[in-house]
Amino acid sequence: MTAKTTASFAPGHRLMLTFLVALCILVACVLSTETNMPTQNMSNKERAELREEARDMFYHAYHAYMENAYPADELMPLSCKGRYRGVTPSRGDMDDILGNFSMTLVDTLDTLVLLGDFTEFEHAVKLVIRDVQFDSDIIVSVFETNIRMVGGLLSAHILAEYLQKHADTMHWYKGELLEMSRELGYRLLPAFNTSTGIPHARVNLRLGMKDPMLKKSRETCTACAGTILLEFAALSRLTGDPIFEVRAHAAMDALWKLRHRGSDLMGTVLNVHSGDWVRRDSGVGAGIDSYYEYLFKSYVLLGDDKYLARFNRHYNAVMKYVSEGPMLLDVLMHRPHAKSKNFMDSLLAFWPGLQVLSGDLKPAVQTHEMLYQVMQMHTFIPEAFTVDFQIHWGQHPLRPEFIESTYFLYRATGDHHYLQVGKRALKTLQQHAKVSCGYAAVNDVRTGKHEDRMDSFVLSETIKYLFLLFSDPQDLIINVDEFVFTTEAHLLPLSIAQLGNATFSFRQSDEHNVLDFMRTCPSSNKLFPEKVRKPLRNFITGSCPRTTAGKRLSALDFQASNADHLRAVYDMGITMVSVGDRSQGKIIKQYSRYFFAFIQAKSHEEGEMGLQFMQEMLELTKMQSINQLAQLQAVAYATDEKAQDWVALMAGPSHFSPELIGDQFVEGDVMLAQPLRACDETLENAAEAKGKILVAERGDCTFVSKARLAQKVGAVALIVCDNVPGSSGETQPMFAMSGDGKDDVLIPVVFMYSVEFGKLTAVMQRRKQQPLGVRVMQMVEFKRWQLAKAQRQNQTVAATQKPDKEL
Ligand code: DMJ
């Protein structure tokens, strides 16, 4: 007997099960992209052409910077001029990267050597020695200054000496760059004067920590404090001054002590004085990424087994709790079984590269494949994307991480798939980011709109890794296997371990010799990645053996990232169809439909399982919607003059502002900021802002800097509205805005998509004469309030009817 039971979900249902959506989108990608094709081998000729194209890209960006921006820190590719700290309008905390020290040139020096352009390298080194100085009254990020400036100077110094020896050139060079990096190192040292030894996030180049603006400084991120050791150890060993290395080891030791003893995980933000965690989210992306990288690479560079042991402890914890098949999802360090975010950020794309170096190839291949599908779906990998691969934050500043991992995977496997991936990444940059004056960041991958920024890592990392990917190691002037790439892709030689008055001995562990691992390539590994990628993309064809026999897969255990699970639900008769609205070849909106048909199940038994599975899924959906509702914020207003009837527009919370809990709300008249982006020092209408609920548009500066400005002018709350036309909480997952780890914002801040904001402005316009008063509160509280009101009204009606009934 065959029962015919069909369940389907309406398209656009926004609380649809994320796992199924993820699955569905994977299917859609597979069907619509070239990944279904067997990997094409790339001819030597084509590879060489791509290498030359990467070289051309470098010069296009480099000349644009040198001719239009130098000695500024960065090129602004749209206005074709330099970005100077204190001169160019501020972007808020983001500008802590800039120190008016010609950052892009310093960051780029070693790429010139890799390209074999010794003439330009020599010229650029002379410019840096002549022009760059550090005695400025400017607050800079310790982390960024270290990885870009100290790392850039050290690597250039090492290569200048290398060229003196091997290319019979630059004989005039007398170690000036090393002296400069030593000076800069000293200027960063005051940041390390904390009770824990964990450095402050920011320091004034001239005044150290004596700058009054730094008085309240206490929070830093794990990656910020834990990405110092490679540069500082090199600095100590090259200069013979141990202070840098001593301080950096102490910071690493202090961080290690803060791990959660149960889970072995770390949080992302901490207090440098007390060592308390401020943010306990634990993943491998923003806020923590390069801490893991530096643990492993410190072992490789310095040979200290302690760092390998620490890395391994954290790595096992990450693989146990954070890793979900190809996905990496944050958990709470003290509650590692609960996911704390439903999105991933693009910074985690470095992780497969690190996994390759540490010898764990299989998950590296899987995560890289997932990221490649995200890239194909959205052209670039957006800054953040949800577990169902929708855009959470659409910006793309031409980051290197995905290309970096592609390079390491190619070096480890020799699989031409990675050359094809690199080719696609390169062509995408050419088509969508190249402008007449360099390469411009993408403000939103949905619209392709450019931003007036070209970060220094575009030259120091993104294009460098592309060039390396398409180069034959033998053709390079240096043997890159004898170097460690810092997190900013600067080259530090392994020989550093034996240099100077090193206080730490060099011991290379036999069981973990990374270089040996790299040198055996290509090997049988070459055949391996294809085998790992395949199940992720071909599960629907049913060509792989089934592995679920016997055990029923419950909805609770189901992981969209697990190929066996995907096959199992297919066998149970569950079909997922993904429909995407496309515009100019890009998917702009994704709908998902889910069908269960008993008749399509592989067997009667599996049909029964499918039915049960769908029922469990429905239960989970309900639970999920309750959870989501708890986080959802509401911007509510009365629709009538007597304030009898209210409606609420959906909004998202922020991580950096106080949460409105229970019956708390903030009330005030809405007022649009002038200018609407609210990124300047103050507002044109600042005088009227006191007591108002300010509205500012997303873009140009961080969420938190808008919040600080709103607070400064006396607003009681801030609504940040989206800048992408047509976006809506009805069709996109809501998210919480991230801050910068400081907790100085005391007013509630919520985010509103464009469609909801459109409704709000429509009401404001209708009431031109009168200001519109709104309440910002939790959505769940708004619903409760409405429900209670309806019940009261019912009771009143019932009470007036009661006597009749009793009669
Ligand atoms: C780079 O500056 C470094 O790679 C850093 O570790 C994090 N990310 C940026 C580029 O995305």
Residues whose N, C-alpha, C, O or C-beta is under 5 A from the ligand:
A	BS01	DMJ	S290 R399 P400 F457 T487 E488
